[in-house]
Amino acid sequence: MASFFTTALKNLRRGEEEPQAPPKDTKAATLPNGMSREEFEEYQRQLLEEKIERDKAFAHKKAERAAVRMHLRDKYHLAQDERDDAQLHVAGGAVELPQELAAMVRSEEEEEEEEEEGAFTFLTKLREIDLPALRGRALGTVDEVKEKCSLM
């Protein structure tokens, strides 16, 4: 069947010469833009190095995100995820939080400490309050309201 179509095609063309296809076996045919073999190899090596650098940077960013998630899980006492540990190990395990995120986590921790200190300070100041004077003021205010309001 294929030979039928090729003969029919040749008859339609009426003996015109077929265009020459580029040679398939020559090494020069595979090199783009007229590069020499050495230039092409250098270009391929540079592409590979750039790809490796991009992959390293991407893995590092993923590890930073995993570190943030781990810190937030620690902060809110949530269960840890094994994938975050795996991402840290893939990146070399020595990944720290970026300074901006570390400052945010620390400031939130400091706020929690201040809240705890605030409650403690409140309790210590509560001891210093003169309760009989406070009771007298409250009763005086209630008496004033009773005078002004006929329902009470």
mmCIF file of the C-alpha atoms, coordinates in Angstrom:
data_MODEL
# 
_entry.id   MODEL 
# 
loop_
_atom_site.group_PDB 
_atom_site.id 
_atom_site.type_symbol 
_atom_site.label_atom_id 
_atom_site.label_alt_id 
_atom_site.label_comp_id 
_atom_site.label_asym_id 
_atom_site.label_entity_id 
_atom_site.label_seq_id 
_atom_site.pdbx_PDB_ins_code 
_atom_site.Cartn_x 
_atom_site.Cartn_y 
_atom_site.Cartn_z 
_atom_site.occupancy 
_atom_site.B_iso_or_equiv 
_atom_site.pdbx_formal_charge 
_atom_site.auth_seq_id 
_atom_site.auth_comp_id 
_atom_site.auth_asym_id 
_atom_site.auth_atom_id 
_atom_site.pdbx_PDB_model_num 
ATOM 1   C CA . MET A 1 1   ? 0.000   0.000  0.000   1.00 0.00 ? 1   MET A CA 1 
ATOM 2   C CA . ALA A 1 2   ? 2.827   2.389  0.843   1.00 0.00 ? 2   ALA A CA 1 
ATOM 3   C CA . SER A 1 3   ? 4.493   1.686  -2.482  1.00 0.00 ? 3   SER A CA 1 
ATOM 4   C CA . PHE A 1 4   ? 1.237   2.553  -4.240  1.00 0.00 ? 4   PHE A CA 1 
ATOM 5   C CA . PHE A 1 5   ? 1.192   6.012  -2.675  1.00 0.00 ? 5   PHE A CA 1 
ATOM 6   C CA . THR A 1 6   ? 4.868   6.675  -3.386  1.00 0.00 ? 6   THR A CA 1 
ATOM 7   C CA . THR A 1 7   ? 4.479   5.770  -7.045  1.00 0.00 ? 7   THR A CA 1 
ATOM 8   C CA . ALA A 1 8   ? 1.346   7.887  -7.311  1.00 0.00 ? 8   ALA A CA 1 
ATOM 9   C CA . LEU A 1 9   ? 3.173   10.796 -5.729  1.00 0.00 ? 9   LEU A CA 1 
ATOM 10  C CA . LYS A 1 10  ? 6.078   10.434 -8.147  1.00 0.00 ? 10  LYS A CA 1 
ATOM 11  C CA . ASN A 1 11  ? 3.698   10.378 -11.097 1.00 0.00 ? 11  ASN A CA 1 
ATOM 12  C CA . LEU A 1 12  ? 2.014   13.561 -9.879  1.00 0.00 ? 12  LEU A CA 1 
ATOM 13  C CA . ARG A 1 13  ? 5.305   15.334 -9.552  1.00 0.00 ? 13  ARG A CA 1 
ATOM 14  C CA . ARG A 1 14  ? 6.261   14.176 -13.052 1.00 0.00 ? 14  ARG A CA 1 
ATOM 15  C CA . GLY A 1 15  ? 9.837   13.447 -12.427 1.00 0.00 ? 15  GLY A CA 1 
ATOM 16  C CA . GLU A 1 16  ? 10.690  16.530 -10.362 1.00 0.00 ? 16  GLU A CA 1 
ATOM 17  C CA . GLU A 1 17  ? 13.650  15.991 -8.121  1.00 0.00 ? 17  GLU A CA 1 
ATOM 18  C CA . GLU A 1 18  ? 12.856  15.322 -4.500  1.00 0.00 ? 18  GLU A CA 1 
ATOM 19  C CA . PRO A 1 19  ? 14.290  17.823 -2.062  1.00 0.00 ? 19  PRO A CA 1 
ATOM 20  C CA . GLN A 1 20  ? 17.319  16.505 -0.253  1.00 0.00 ? 20  GLN A CA 1 
ATOM 21  C CA . ALA A 1 21  ? 16.743  15.791 3.440   1.00 0.00 ? 21  ALA A CA 1 
ATOM 22  C CA . PRO A 1 22  ? 19.509  16.822 5.815   1.00 0.00 ? 22  PRO A CA 1 
ATOM 23  C CA . PRO A 1 23  ? 21.822  13.955 6.677   1.00 0.00 ? 23  PRO A CA 1 
ATOM 24  C CA . LYS A 1 24  ? 20.781  12.106 9.813   1.00 0.00 ? 24  LYS A CA 1 
ATOM 25  C CA . ASP A 1 25  ? 24.050  10.536 10.862  1.00 0.00 ? 25  ASP A CA 1 
ATOM 26  C CA . THR A 1 26  ? 26.330  13.543 10.866  1.00 0.00 ? 26  THR A CA 1 
ATOM 27  C CA . LYS A 1 27  ? 27.156  15.201 14.174  1.00 0.00 ? 27  LYS A CA 1 
ATOM 28  C CA . ALA A 1 28  ? 27.084  18.642 12.634  1.00 0.00 ? 28  ALA A CA 1 
ATOM 29  C CA . ALA A 1 29  ? 23.371  18.253 11.920  1.00 0.00 ? 29  ALA A CA 1 
ATOM 30  C CA . THR A 1 30  ? 22.548  17.973 15.655  1.00 0.00 ? 30  THR A CA 1 
ATOM 31  C CA . LEU A 1 31  ? 24.378  21.129 16.733  1.00 0.00 ? 31  LEU A CA 1 
ATOM 32  C CA . PRO A 1 32  ? 22.177  24.256 16.777  1.00 0.00 ? 32  PRO A CA 1 
ATOM 33  C CA . ASN A 1 33  ? 23.113  27.637 15.323  1.00 0.00 ? 33  ASN A CA 1 
ATOM 34  C CA . GLY A 1 34  ? 26.368  26.498 13.829  1.00 0.00 ? 34  GLY A CA 1 
ATOM 35  C CA . MET A 1 35  ? 28.049  25.898 17.202  1.00 0.00 ? 35  MET A CA 1 
ATOM 36  C CA . SER A 1 36  ? 31.157  23.829 17.411  1.00 0.00 ? 36  SER A CA 1 
ATOM 37  C CA . ARG A 1 37  ? 31.063  20.616 19.414  1.00 0.00 ? 37  ARG A CA 1 
ATOM 38  C CA . GLU A 1 38  ? 33.026  22.164 22.300  1.00 0.00 ? 38  GLU A CA 1 
ATOM 39  C CA . GLU A 1 39  ? 30.758  25.235 22.463  1.00 0.00 ? 39  GLU A CA 1 
ATOM 40  C CA . PHE A 1 40  ? 27.698  23.018 22.484  1.00 0.00 ? 40  PHE A CA 1 
ATOM 41  C CA . GLU A 1 41  ? 29.083  20.884 25.316  1.00 0.00 ? 41  GLU A CA 1 
ATOM 42  C CA . GLU A 1 42  ? 29.932  24.019 27.318  1.00 0.00 ? 42  GLU A CA 1 
ATOM 43  C CA . TYR A 1 43  ? 26.430  25.350 26.725  1.00 0.00 ? 43  TYR A CA 1 
ATOM 44  C CA . GLN A 1 44  ? 24.887  22.066 27.901  1.00 0.00 ? 44  GLN A CA 1 
ATOM 45  C CA . ARG A 1 45  ? 27.133  22.071 30.994  1.00 0.00 ? 45  ARG A CA 1 
ATOM 46  C CA . GLN A 1 46  ? 26.068  25.651 31.838  1.00 0.00 ? 46  GLN A CA 1 
ATOM 47  C CA . LEU A 1 47  ? 22.405  24.711 31.464  1.00 0.00 ? 47  LEU A CA 1 
ATOM 48  C CA . LEU A 1 48  ? 22.889  21.756 33.764  1.00 0.00 ? 48  LEU A CA 1 
ATOM 49  C CA . GLU A 1 49  ? 24.693  23.880 36.383  1.00 0.00 ? 49  GLU A CA 1 
ATOM 50  C CA . GLU A 1 50  ? 21.941  26.518 36.282  1.00 0.00 ? 50  GLU A CA 1 
ATOM 51  C CA . LYS A 1 51  ? 19.302  23.831 36.704  1.00 0.00 ? 51  LYS A CA 1 
ATOM 52  C CA . ILE A 1 52  ? 21.138  22.374 39.685  1.00 0.00 ? 52  ILE A CA 1 
ATOM 53  C CA . GLU A 1 53  ? 21.375  25.836 41.293  1.00 0.00 ? 53  GLU A CA 1 
ATOM 54  C CA . ARG A 1 54  ? 17.665  26.465 40.737  1.00 0.00 ? 54  ARG A CA 1 
ATOM 55  C CA . ASP A 1 55  ? 16.816  23.083 42.232  1.00 0.00 ? 55  ASP A CA 1 
ATOM 56  C CA . LYS A 1 56  ? 19.002  23.797 45.280  1.00 0.00 ? 56  LYS A CA 1 
ATOM 57  C CA . ALA A 1 57  ? 17.363  27.205 45.788  1.00 0.00 ? 57  ALA A CA 1 
ATOM 58  C CA . PHE A 1 58  ? 13.908  25.659 45.427  1.00 0.00 ? 58  PHE A CA 1 
ATOM 59  C CA . ALA A 1 59  ? 14.716  22.893 47.930  1.00 0.00 ? 59  ALA A CA 1 
ATOM 60  C CA . HIS A 1 60  ? 16.061  25.516 50.349  1.00 0.00 ? 60  HIS A CA 1 
ATOM 61  C CA . LYS A 1 61  ? 12.869  27.600 50.064  1.00 0.00 ? 61  LYS A CA 1 
ATOM 62  C CA . LYS A 1 62  ? 10.769  24.492 50.647  1.00 0.00 ? 62  LYS A CA 1 
ATOM 63  C CA . ALA A 1 63  ? 12.844  23.695 53.717  1.00 0.00 ? 63  ALA A CA 1 
ATOM 64  C CA . GLU A 1 64  ? 12.395  27.254 55.034  1.00 0.00 ? 64  GLU A CA 1 
ATOM 65  C CA . ARG A 1 65  ? 8.630   26.916 54.630  1.00 0.00 ? 65  ARG A CA 1 
ATOM 66  C CA . ALA A 1 66  ? 8.760   23.563 56.427  1.00 0.00 ? 66  ALA A CA 1 
ATOM 67  C CA . ALA A 1 67  ? 10.708  25.197 59.265  1.00 0.00 ? 67  ALA A CA 1 
ATOM 68  C CA . VAL A 1 68  ? 8.039   27.901 59.561  1.00 0.00 ? 68  VAL A CA 1 
ATOM 69  C CA . ARG A 1 69  ? 5.314   25.264 59.665  1.00 0.00 ? 69  ARG A CA 1 
ATOM 70  C CA . MET A 1 70  ? 7.227   23.334 62.330  1.00 0.00 ? 70  MET A CA 1 
ATOM 71  C CA . HIS A 1 71  ? 7.653   26.453 64.487  1.00 0.00 ? 71  HIS A CA 1 
ATOM 72  C CA . LEU A 1 72  ? 3.973   27.292 64.169  1.00 0.00 ? 72  LEU A CA 1 
ATOM 73  C CA . ARG A 1 73  ? 3.016   23.731 65.084  1.00 0.00 ? 73  ARG A CA 1 
ATOM 74  C CA . ASP A 1 74  ? 5.296   23.970 68.119  1.00 0.00 ? 74  ASP A CA 1 
ATOM 75  C CA . LYS A 1 75  ? 3.783   27.291 69.087  1.00 0.00 ? 75  LYS A CA 1 
ATOM 76  C CA . TYR A 1 76  ? 0.189   26.118 68.876  1.00 0.00 ? 76  TYR A CA 1 
ATOM 77  C CA . HIS A 1 77  ? 0.951   22.612 70.158  1.00 0.00 ? 77  HIS A CA 1 
ATOM 78  C CA . LEU A 1 78  ? -0.168  20.838 66.983  1.00 0.00 ? 78  LEU A CA 1 
ATOM 79  C CA . ALA A 1 79  ? 0.991   17.462 65.711  1.00 0.00 ? 79  ALA A CA 1 
ATOM 80  C CA . GLN A 1 80  ? 4.179   17.527 63.667  1.00 0.00 ? 80  GLN A CA 1 
ATOM 81  C CA . ASP A 1 81  ? 4.228   16.392 60.056  1.00 0.00 ? 81  ASP A CA 1 
ATOM 82  C CA . GLU A 1 82  ? 6.877   13.931 58.872  1.00 0.00 ? 82  GLU A CA 1 
ATOM 83  C CA . ARG A 1 83  ? 7.031   15.588 55.452  1.00 0.00 ? 83  ARG A CA 1 
ATOM 84  C CA . ASP A 1 84  ? 8.405   18.767 57.022  1.00 0.00 ? 84  ASP A CA 1 
ATOM 85  C CA . ASP A 1 85  ? 11.205  16.782 58.667  1.00 0.00 ? 85  ASP A CA 1 
ATOM 86  C CA . ALA A 1 86  ? 11.918  15.079 55.345  1.00 0.00 ? 86  ALA A CA 1 
ATOM 87  C CA . GLN A 1 87  ? 12.138  18.432 53.549  1.00 0.00 ? 87  GLN A CA 1 
ATOM 88  C CA . LEU A 1 88  ? 14.601  19.681 56.149  1.00 0.00 ? 88  LEU A CA 1 
ATOM 89  C CA . HIS A 1 89  ? 16.744  16.574 55.687  1.00 0.00 ? 89  HIS A CA 1 
ATOM 90  C CA . VAL A 1 90  ? 16.667  16.949 51.894  1.00 0.00 ? 90  VAL A CA 1 
ATOM 91  C CA . ALA A 1 91  ? 17.957  20.510 52.207  1.00 0.00 ? 91  ALA A CA 1 
ATOM 92  C CA . GLY A 1 92  ? 20.773  19.423 54.472  1.00 0.00 ? 92  GLY A CA 1 
ATOM 93  C CA . GLY A 1 93  ? 19.030  19.883 57.809  1.00 0.00 ? 93  GLY A CA 1 
ATOM 94  C CA . ALA A 1 94  ? 20.738  23.199 58.581  1.00 0.00 ? 94  ALA A CA 1 
ATOM 95  C CA . VAL A 1 95  ? 17.856  25.442 57.597  1.00 0.00 ? 95  VAL A CA 1 
ATOM 96  C CA . GLU A 1 96  ? 16.965  28.349 59.827  1.00 0.00 ? 96  GLU A CA 1 
ATOM 97  C CA . LEU A 1 97  ? 14.044  30.682 59.709  1.00 0.00 ? 97  LEU A CA 1 
ATOM 98  C CA . PRO A 1 98  ? 14.529  33.840 57.677  1.00 0.00 ? 98  PRO A CA 1 
ATOM 99  C CA . GLN A 1 99  ? 15.199  36.824 59.927  1.00 0.00 ? 99  GLN A CA 1 
ATOM 100 C CA . GLU A 1 100 ? 11.846  38.472 59.251  1.00 0.00 ? 100 GLU A CA 1 
ATOM 101 C CA . LEU A 1 101 ? 9.922   35.303 60.104  1.00 0.00 ? 101 LEU A CA 1 
ATOM 102 C CA . ALA A 1 102 ? 12.083  34.590 63.124  1.00 0.00 ? 102 ALA A CA 1 
ATOM 103 C CA . ALA A 1 103 ? 11.378  38.108 64.381  1.00 0.00 ? 103 ALA A CA 1 
ATOM 104 C CA . MET A 1 104 ? 7.646   37.541 63.924  1.00 0.00 ? 104 MET A CA 1 
ATOM 105 C CA . VAL A 1 105 ? 7.721   34.220 65.786  1.00 0.00 ? 105 VAL A CA 1 
ATOM 106 C CA . ARG A 1 106 ? 9.816   35.719 68.562  1.00 0.00 ? 106 ARG A CA 1 
ATOM 107 C CA . SER A 1 107 ? 7.559   38.757 68.894  1.00 0.00 ? 107 SER A CA 1 
ATOM 108 C CA . GLU A 1 108 ? 4.539   36.470 69.206  1.00 0.00 ? 108 GLU A CA 1 
ATOM 109 C CA . GLU A 1 109 ? 6.365   34.457 71.870  1.00 0.00 ? 109 GLU A CA 1 
ATOM 110 C CA . GLU A 1 110 ? 7.245   37.683 73.666  1.00 0.00 ? 110 GLU A CA 1 
ATOM 111 C CA . GLU A 1 111 ? 3.592   38.747 73.522  1.00 0.00 ? 111 GLU A CA 1 
ATOM 112 C CA . GLU A 1 112 ? 2.607   35.467 75.137  1.00 0.00 ? 112 GLU A CA 1 
ATOM 113 C CA . GLU A 1 113 ? 5.217   36.023 77.843  1.00 0.00 ? 113 GLU A CA 1 
ATOM 114 C CA . GLU A 1 114 ? 3.935   39.568 78.355  1.00 0.00 ? 114 GLU A CA 1 
ATOM 115 C CA . GLU A 1 115 ? 0.396   38.236 78.667  1.00 0.00 ? 115 GLU A CA 1 
ATOM 116 C CA . GLU A 1 116 ? 1.599   35.782 81.286  1.00 0.00 ? 116 GLU A CA 1 
ATOM 117 C CA . GLU A 1 117 ? 3.525   38.569 82.997  1.00 0.00 ? 117 GLU A CA 1 
ATOM 118 C CA . GLY A 1 118 ? 0.470   40.799 82.634  1.00 0.00 ? 118 GLY A CA 1 
ATOM 119 C CA . ALA A 1 119 ? -1.690  38.295 84.479  1.00 0.00 ? 119 ALA A CA 1 
ATOM 120 C CA . PHE A 1 120 ? 0.963   37.946 87.173  1.00 0.00 ? 120 PHE A CA 1 
ATOM 121 C CA . THR A 1 121 ? 1.328   41.707 87.478  1.00 0.00 ? 121 THR A CA 1 
ATOM 122 C CA . PHE A 1 122 ? -2.428  42.059 87.677  1.00 0.00 ? 122 PHE A CA 1 
ATOM 123 C CA . LEU A 1 123 ? -2.560  39.607 90.566  1.00 0.00 ? 123 LEU A CA 1 
ATOM 124 C CA . THR A 1 124 ? 0.205   41.419 92.427  1.00 0.00 ? 124 THR A CA 1 
ATOM 125 C CA . LYS A 1 125 ? -1.527  44.771 91.942  1.00 0.00 ? 125 LYS A CA 1 
ATOM 126 C CA . LEU A 1 126 ? -4.806  43.241 93.059  1.00 0.00 ? 126 LEU A CA 1 
ATOM 127 C CA . ARG A 1 127 ? -3.249  42.687 96.485  1.00 0.00 ? 127 ARG A CA 1 
ATOM 128 C CA . GLU A 1 128 ? -2.453  46.386 96.739  1.00 0.00 ? 128 GLU A CA 1 
ATOM 129 C CA . ILE A 1 129 ? -6.048  47.506 96.214  1.00 0.00 ? 129 ILE A CA 1 
ATOM 130 C CA . ASP A 1 130 ? -7.843  48.916 99.230  1.00 0.00 ? 130 ASP A CA 1 
ATOM 131 C CA . LEU A 1 131 ? -10.958 46.736 99.192  1.00 0.00 ? 131 LEU A CA 1 
ATOM 132 C CA . PRO A 1 132 ? -12.926 48.614 101.916 1.00 0.00 ? 132 PRO A CA 1 
ATOM 133 C CA . ALA A 1 133 ? -12.476 51.898 100.017 1.00 0.00 ? 133 ALA A CA 1 
ATOM 134 C CA . LEU A 1 134 ? -13.515 50.235 96.765  1.00 0.00 ? 134 LEU A CA 1 
ATOM 135 C CA . ARG A 1 135 ? -16.602 48.757 98.483  1.00 0.00 ? 135 ARG A CA 1 
ATOM 136 C CA . GLY A 1 136 ? -17.525 52.164 99.897  1.00 0.00 ? 136 GLY A CA 1 
ATOM 137 C CA . ARG A 1 137 ? -17.261 53.788 96.430  1.00 0.00 ? 137 ARG A CA 1 
ATOM 138 C CA . ALA A 1 138 ? -19.407 51.068 94.874  1.00 0.00 ? 138 ALA A CA 1 
ATOM 139 C CA . LEU A 1 139 ? -22.099 51.403 97.535  1.00 0.00 ? 139 LEU A CA 1 
ATOM 140 C CA . GLY A 1 140 ? -22.045 55.191 97.193  1.00 0.00 ? 140 GLY A CA 1 
ATOM 141 C CA . THR A 1 141 ? -22.582 54.884 93.437  1.00 0.00 ? 141 THR A CA 1 
ATOM 142 C CA . VAL A 1 142 ? -25.446 52.453 93.966  1.00 0.00 ? 142 VAL A CA 1 
ATOM 143 C CA . ASP A 1 143 ? -27.088 54.879 96.419  1.00 0.00 ? 143 ASP A CA 1 
ATOM 144 C CA . GLU A 1 144 ? -26.783 57.722 93.897  1.00 0.00 ? 144 GLU A CA 1 
ATOM 145 C CA . VAL A 1 145 ? -28.398 55.611 91.211  1.00 0.00 ? 145 VAL A CA 1 
ATOM 146 C CA . LYS A 1 146 ? -31.234 54.642 93.574  1.00 0.00 ? 146 LYS A CA 1 
ATOM 147 C CA . GLU A 1 147 ? -31.972 58.310 94.207  1.00 0.00 ? 147 GLU A CA 1 
ATOM 148 C CA . LYS A 1 148 ? -32.076 59.082 90.509  1.00 0.00 ? 148 LYS A CA 1 
ATOM 149 C CA . CYS A 1 149 ? -34.045 56.037 89.437  1.00 0.00 ? 149 CYS A CA 1 
ATOM 150 C CA . SER A 1 150 ? -37.507 55.519 90.831  1.00 0.00 ? 150 SER A CA 1 
ATOM 151 C CA . LEU A 1 151 ? -37.705 51.834 89.835  1.00 0.00 ? 151 LEU A CA 1 
ATOM 152 C CA . MET A 1 152 ? -34.898 50.762 92.105  1.00 0.00 ? 152 MET A CA 1 
# 
